[in-house]
Amino acid sequence: MLFFIFSFLFFIETNAQCAMCRAVLESEEGQTTAEGINDGIVYLMAIPYILVGGIIFFIYKKYNKLNK
């Protein structure tokens, strides 16, 4: 549980650009577009993990309820 909390809090600081996006965005004067692209990529990466974690939690909760 502690690992999940730390990974959720620190994923905001990662850089997640592909090589082509990075090359195009580094040539730009302002870095606001590059930061927006990075944030979008990281959020898109995080959503499936959150959904799978939620499904596993509900299955675990249901399984424990049936055993009692």
N, C-alpha and C positions, 0 to 999 in steps of 0.2 A: 504494500500500500504506500509506503514511504517513497519507493522508487517511482511510482506513478505520479505522486504529487510533485516530486522534483522534476521529473521529465516534462510534466505539463507546464510547470512554471518557467522552465528554462528553454523551451522550444522556440520562444519568441526571438531569442538572440541568434538563431542559426541563419546561415545563408543558404538558400536552396534554389539557385538558378542553374539552368542547364548551360552548356557551353555557348550555344548560339545566343540565348537571351543575354548572357553576361557580356558577350562581345558587342552586341548592339547597344546595350544600355550603358556600358562604360564609355562609349564615345559621346554620350550626352553631357551637356553642361551641368544641369542640376541632377542630383541623385534622388529626387523625390519619386520619380517613376520607377527607378530600380528598387527602392525600398517598398513601394506598393506591390511590385511584382513578387518580391521576396515574401512579403506577408501573405499574399494570396496563395502562393505555392505551399507555404507552411500550413495555412489553414486547411487547404484542400487535402494535405497529407494527414492532418490530425483527425479529421472527421471520421474516416473509416475505423480508426483505432478506438475512438470514443463510442461509436455504435456497437462494435464488436464487444467492447468491455461492458457496455450496458446489457447486451444480450446475455453474456456469460454471467453477469451479476443476477439477472432475473432467473436464469436457469438454475443457478446455485441456490438462490432463495427458495424457489419452488421445490427443488430436490430435498433441501433440508426440512421444509414444511411437511413433505410427504413421509419422511423418515420418522418424524415425531409422532 
